[in-house]
Amino acid sequence: MPKSPRSEVEITTETTSNGSKDICDTSLASLQSWLKKTPHLKARPDPKSLLAFLRYCRFDLNETKKRLDSFYSLKGVFPEVLMNRRLDDHMMTLYRQGIHTISLKATSSDGPRFVISQYSKYDPKICNANDIFKLLFMLLEILTMEEVTAGATGIVYIVDARDVYMEQMMQYHPSLLKKTWMLMEHCFPLEFKEIHLLNVHKERRTIFNFITSFLPKKLCTKFVLHEKAEDLYAHIPRDAMPVEYGGHNGYQFEALKHWELIMLKYQDYFATDDNYGTNEKLRVSIGNNLEISLLSGLNGSFRKLNVD
């Protein structure tokens, strides 16, 4: 019987295994060498971070260079989420409220991780949507470095709209959502495979339709709306979700504790995060403007390069 074609996950896992260490090392060395010759771009040189981008781009160096440049360029345009990222008391307090939870364990070696956000669990008088998105992408960045298959498997993102009220929803203004889409689509080394919204009743659908009207159709096709949490299991296995949602993947407090211990190892990592970015005055060659020019208020300041 002929062998079935290997999945991207299998190829990526093999490339990052000890058996393909030479490929990994060669790609990493090439990327680090390119960064030294790219004066406008100051990216993290440490292997963990660079390997996250390499894995997402299937070790395609040109694609990796583009995504790296896009990510660090966006920091200058999206500072409210991508700058001043510290795992300080404020951010850890937010995390412990259970606003974002990464699943305790993966359901399979070649399947996506499941991430749940409960946006009702924060007080909009104390913090804002920028902080909530900042925490989310800090967590996901850690995930890309901790799990070698994350770049290939991506995540399934689940948003629970239960008990979310108007004051919270109105914080997610079109500019914030558009920039977040740019981060997801063009910059971040992790794919959002699907986005499920739970407990979206009729009165919330109107608000949802209004908010998503500002987003590209490509992103909107990823959304699946459910009136109740139980409907989710027509799309994903119960083994993916925590007990609180009728699943079999441990309790949420266990997942929160597990990932908190991992997060704390990255305090020094994020403490130096603002040292990295781009200096547009030193940019040598400029390619075509990225789709970010569609974003209101950015004035074409974010560019996509032709990289060598």
Helices and strands as residue ranges (DSSP letters): H 8-15, G 18-20, H 21-36, E 41-42, H 47-56, H 61-77, H 79-82, H 89-96, E 100-102, E 113-118, G 119-121, H 129-146, H 150-153, E 155-160, H 166-169, H 174-182, I 183-187, E 192-198, H 202-212, H 217-220, E 223-225, G 229-234, G 238-240, G 243-245, H 252-264, H 267-271, G 273-275, E 277-278, G 280-282, G 291-294
